[in-house]
Amino acid sequence: MNQNKEKENAEKRKNAPLSNSEALSFFFIPIGFAKINRWENTDFNQSEIERFKKFGFERKIKQASEMRIFGMIFYISVAIILAYLLN
């Protein structure tokens, strides 16, 4: 009985969607930043995606990738709109 519960919980975690805060972090920070003093990558989102891969969270990996793309599109759109308005 205990093993069934563990398998059921593992399957739930595997198929769980991103939380709102996770989705927002992937949307608003779609790319990584480096520390200025060392140029060491401190990309939180990339480490989260690696964690998702490690534990087999396929749904979260897919949603995170989508949110990063949407975030990049958002920032490009804002830049285009600002460039148009300032000219």
ChimeraX attribute file (.defattr): number of C-alpha atoms within 10 A of each C-alpha:
attribute: neighborCount
match mode: 1-to-1
recipient: residues
	/A:1	5
	/A:2	7
	/A:3	8
	/A:4	9
	/A:5	10
	/A:6	11
	/A:7	11
	/A:8	12
	/A:9	12
	/A:10	15
	/A:11	13
	/A:12	12
	/A:13	15
	/A:14	16
	/A:15	14
	/A:16	13
	/A:17	18
	/A:18	17
	/A:19	9
	/A:20	8
	/A:21	9
	/A:22	16
	/A:23	19
	/A:24	16
	/A:25	16
	/A:26	26
	/A:27	23
	/A:28	15
	/A:29	18
	/A:30	24
	/A:31	15
	/A:32	11
	/A:33	13
	/A:34	11
	/A:35	10
	/A:36	8
	/A:37	6
	/A:38	7
	/A:39	9
	/A:40	10
	/A:41	12
	/A:42	12
	/A:43	15
	/A:44	15
	/A:45	20
	/A:46	16
	/A:47	11
	/A:48	16
	/A:49	18
	/A:50	14
	/A:51	13
	/A:52	18
	/A:53	13
	/A:54	9
	/A:55	11
	/A:56	16
	/A:57	22
	/A:58	16
	/A:59	15
	/A:60	23
	/A:61	19
	/A:62	14
	/A:63	16
	/A:64	26
	/A:65	17
	/A:66	16
	/A:67	21
	/A:68	21
	/A:69	15
	/A:70	16
	/A:71	20
	/A:72	18
	/A:73	14
	/A:74	15
	/A:75	15
	/A:76	12
	/A:77	12
	/A:78	12
	/A:79	12
	/A:80	12
	/A:81	11
	/A:82	11
	/A:83	10
	/A:84	9
	/A:85	8
	/A:86	7
	/A:87	5
